[in-house]
Amino acid sequence: KSVAGGAYTVSTAAAATIRSTIRRLRELAEA
């Protein structure tokens, strides 16, 4: 349970980072 939870947390953090990165790239592209 702890392993799955840890993996889920890491995946969520990675997804959030990727989203923020894509968001910046979109803003730069539009600007």
Steps between C-alpha positions, in 0.01 A plus 500: 500500500781742591688416179195557278420822686856625458497418129165679464638809674809506278286461187273783611794730569652416161170566326468837675854595396435399139176700494670812636784460249261465206308801627818712496590381150150591376524848654843555345378375163197732506709795617 
